[in-house]
Structure formats: structure tokens, C-alpha cells
Amino acid sequence: MATNALHVSVGNSATAPHQRPFTCTVSPVVLFAVLDHYLRRDDKQNKVIGALLGVRSPDGTEVEIKNSFSVIHTEEDSQIVLDKEHYTNMHDLHQRVNPEETILGWYTTGPNLTPASAPLHTIFSQDTGHFRPIHVTFDTEMLLKSDDMGMQAYTSAPVGFSTKPGDCMYLPVPCETKYVDAERSGLDMLASAKSSENRSASLLSDMDHLEVAVGKLQEMLQRISEYVDSVVDGKEKPNNAIGRYIMDTVSVVPKVDSASFEKMFNSHLQDLLMVVYLANMTRTQLSVAERLNLFVSN
């Protein structure tokens, strides 16, 4: 590794001049993997390092980070030394399981960039092809204490005419967490455990989920109604952006009279109750069969 690597951090959003602008999304699986890696680290380590894997769009404008794996490293004289053999073996094993996912870059924990991070781009760039590696930092202390992910993504650009490995400038890129509805339900359930003393959360039934969803919907409708009434009465200054969001939301709602909506809702509710009833009956029959088998075997 080069000992005289140049490190420059840019505070505002930008993109590398030699690359097309792109956006970055991170799967919740990566967040849990990084947090688990950090919690299981050695006591002597202040941070952890790992590789990021995922896919790119054909034109390179969208980057989706789907997975990650930890990388063994040591710190010597303010320099980070990776275990290249371990990194290569982990990469090969991951390619056997998910051949469509490639190395996109690497991650580290901590709120800020460090000069020792720049030379690592040279190592990971060997597996990212003609794309520059993406570097994502996770502020684990903030993630454990608050709802903020503490996640920042960067790409690199060469500095001047320097050809020395590690001489680069970090440029931030837009990055956000991307998840489907099923993952959102799991995240909400896990997040609800932070308010309990034993840090555990129980699974909700379908009816309980429906009740929670209806409650949240009523709360949001009440908040919007109060805001609109305040603007109409002149108590609050109107906001054009909020008005457009409300108008777009209302325009996509189908026009259904109250009688038809009530009939349709009751029909779906009866179907849901029937599914819950059948599920409980099946669970009871399985429990009885298990007890009978134990009784016969004894």
C-alpha cells in the first residue's frame, strides 16, 4: 500500500467527472450484516471492514447493494492491511451461491472517512471492472442509539495527474435503503422491540396487522385534515409541495360510494376471518395429533 495516499473529502453531493451520475440503494440485509459484524468484532478493533456485493443496471446509473461479507484486516502504523487470501476465498464462495452478484465496493464502520481508506480502493477496484469502487460508511454508534442509519456512500475520482495507487478524492453519491413490503413488515416488527425491556417482539396475527394499518391510516387522514383546515382558515402558511402531494394522492383514489365500499370491505373481512379460522383449526389439529402420537409411543 502507498504511504503517501491523498485523501480529500467533499461535503456536498457530487459525482465523479469521468463517470455518469448514479444512485445507490442498500438492502436491509446489508445493514443487519454490518451491525452483526460490528457487534461480534474483537475488543481490540475500533471498526470493521467488509466487501459489498450487488448488481448494476446496464447503463450503470443504478447500483443495488444486496449482500456483503466481512474481511479480516489489521492496522499497522495507521495503515489498514487486508487478508487478501481470506477475501479471495470469501469472494469465490459467494460467487458459487450468487453468481449474478459482483463486487461493488466495500464498507467500514465509523462516522468519518480516514486517510487509510484511500489505498483500499486499489484493492477492491481489481474486482469492480471499469467502475470505481463504492465506499459506504456506517455510523454504528448512531444506529444503536437512534433511528438514523448513519449511512453515507462515496465514490472516488483521480486527483490531477497522479498515478500513485490510493491518490484519489472521495465524492458523495445519493444512497438510501430499499426494501419490499415484506421486509418493511419485518423491520417494523424488529423496531418495535427496542421499546420493550426484554428487547423482544411477538408476531402479530393478520387481524392485528389489519387493526394497526387501519389505525395508522386514520391517524394520517386526521393529520392531513387538520393541516388543510389550518391552511383554509389562514392559521398556517400554505406549502405548494405538500399541496401537490395531497392532490396527487387524492387523484389516484378510486371514486367508490360508501355503500359499495362498505360491502367490499365486509366481503374481504369475512374472507380474512375464514382464513384465520382455518389456520387456527389446522394448528389445533396438528397439536392434537402430536399429543396422540406421544401418547401412543409411550
N, C-alpha and C positions, 0 to 999 in steps of 0.2 A: 504493500500500500504506500501511496505517496504521503510524505510527511508534511508537505507544504501545500495541502489542498486548500483551495479558496472556497469560502462559504459566504454566501450573500443571501439574506432573507428579505423577501419583498412583502410589504404589508398589505397591499391592495390586490384585488383579483386581476390576473393577467394570464396569458398563455405564451408558450414558447413561440418565438418568431418563426422558427423553421417547422412548426407543426400546425395542423389545423386545430381550431378550438374544439374541445371535447368536454363532456360531462362524465362524472364518476358516480356510481351507485354502489353501496355496500350492503351485503346481505346480513340479517341479524345473526346468522350462524357465525360470521366472522367476528362480530362483537363479543359473543359469548366465548368463542375460542380464544380471543386475545385476553379477555378478562380472566378466564380459567388459567391460561398460561402465566399471567402475571401473579395470580394468587398462589400458584404452585412453584414459583421461582425459588432459587436458593436465597438464603438470608443475606449472602454477600452481594447479591446482584441488586442494583438500583432500577434496572429496566430490563425488558426482554425484547427480542428481535425475532421476526419470522417472515416468511415469504407469503405473498398474496397471489392467488390464482383466480382465473375467471375467463371471460370472453370479451372480445371486442366486436363492434359492428363492422361490416365490410368496409365502410368508409372511414373507420377509426374515430368517429365523432361521439360514440357512446362506449363507455367502459363499465362493465358489470363485474364487481369483485364478489365471487361466490364462495370461495373457500380460502383456507390458509393452513400453514403448518409452521411449527416452531423451528428455530435454527439455533444450534448451540454456538455460543460465542464467548470470548474472553476479552478483557480490557487490559491492554499493556501500554503504559506510558501515554495515556489519553487517546490511544488508538484501539479500534474495535477489530478483533481478529475472528473471522468466522471459521467454523469447522466445515471445510469445503466437502469433505468426504460424506459427512452426515447430511449436508444439504443436497448433494447429488443423489444419495440413496433415497431420501425422502421424496425428491422430485420424481425419480424413476418409479417409485411405488405409487405415487399419486397419479402418474400418467397411465399406469395399468388400470386403475379404478375409473378415472375420469379423463380419458384421452382427449376430450374436446376442450378441457380447461388448460390454459397455458400460464406461464409465469407473467404477471403484470407488474410486479414490483415487490415492495417489502414494507413492513410496518415496524414501528418501535413505540414504546410507551414513554410518556413524558409530555409536558405542556409545550416545550420549545424545541426547535431544531438545534443541533450541535455541530461544530466543525467536523467531528469524527464521522458524521453521517455521509458526507460528500463522497469519500472514497468507496463506500459500499455500492454506490450507483454503478461503478465499473464492474463489480462482480455480478450484479443482477442484470445488467444490460446485456450480458452474454446470452441470456435466455429470453430476452424480450424482442429479439429481432431488430428491425429498423425503428421500433418505437422506443422512446425514452422510458425508463422505469418510473413507476408511480410510487411515491413515498407517502405513507399515511401515518400520522402520529395520533395516539390515543392518550388523553389525559385520564388515566385510570383513577387518580385521586378524586377528580371531579365526578367521574362516572359512579363512584361508590358513594359519594355524599349527596349528589343532586341528580336531577333528571337530565342534565346536559350531558351529551355523549362525549364532549371534549375531543371531537374528531376533526382533523384538518388534513387535506390532501395536497400534495405538491408534485410538480414535475420539474425537470431540470433543463437548463439551456447552457450551451457553452459560453464561456466568458472570453471575449476578444478573440485573439488568435492563438490562445494557449492550447497546446496539445497534450498537456500533462494529465494523467488519469486523476480524476477527482476534482479537477478545476471546473466548477460549474456554479450556476446561480439557480436557486430554488424559486419557482414561481407557483403560487397557489392556484388551484383549479376548483371549480364547483364540485361539491361532494355531499351526498345525502344518503340516508338509509332507505332501502327499498324492500318492501315485503308485501306478500299477498294477504288476503283476508284471513286465511287460516293461521298464518304466522302472527298477524295482528292480534287475534284472539289469544294465542299463546303468550305473546308479550304482555298483553293487558293482565292476564292471569298471574304471570310471574311478577309484574309490577305491583299487583295488589298485595303480595306477600311482604313487602317492605314495611307496611303499616302494622303488621301483626308481631306479637312478642316472640313467637317461636319461628318466625320467618318462613311460614308455610301457608299454602293456599289450597283450598279444596276445589275440586272440579264442580262446575255448575251444570244443572240439568238444562234441557232445551227450554223448558218453561221459565227457568230463572234467567237464562240468557235473553229470552223474549221480553221479560219484565224489565231487565236492565236496559235493553235497547229502547223500549218504549219510554222509559223514564228519561234517558238521555235526549231522546227526540223531543219530548215535551219541554225539557229544560232549554234546549236550543231555540225552540219556537218561542218560548216565553221571553228569552233574551232578545231575539230579533224583534218581537212585537214591542217590547219596551223601548228599544232603540228607535224604531220607526215612529212610535208615538212621541218620543222626545224631540225628534227632528221636526215632525209636523207641528208640534206646539212651540217650537222655537227655543226649547231648553238646551239643545245640543246642536253644535255646528255640523252641517251635513258633510259627508265624505263621499266623493264621487266613486271611488274604488269600491267601497262597501256597497253602495247603491247598485253598481253593476253586478257584483256578486249575487246580491239578493234577487235582482231581476233575472239573471241567468238561471238561478236555482228555481225560481217560480215558473219560468218558461218551460222547463223540462218536466214539471209535474203534470201528469195526465189529468184532464178535466173529468172527474167522476162525481156524480151526485152522491149525497150522504147515504141514501138508501142502498144504492149499489155497492158502495164501499163497505158498508156495514155487513151486507150479505156476503161479499167476497172475503172479508176479514174473518167472519164467523166460520165460513167454509174451511179456510186454511187453518183456523184454530182447532176445528174438530179433527182435521187430518193430523195435526200435530199431537193432539191428545190421544188419538188412536195409536200413533207410533209410540208414544210414551207408555201407553197401557200395554202394548205388545212387548215392548222391551222389558218392562217390569215383570210381565208374566214369564217371559223366557228366562230372565235372571232367577226367578223363583223356582222354575222347573229345574234349572241346572243345579241350584243349591240343594233341592230335594234329592235329585239323582245322585249328587256327590255324597250326601249323608247316607243314602241307601247303600251305595257301594261300600262305604266304610263299615256300615252295619253288617253287610253280608260277608265282607272279608274278615271281620272279627268273629 
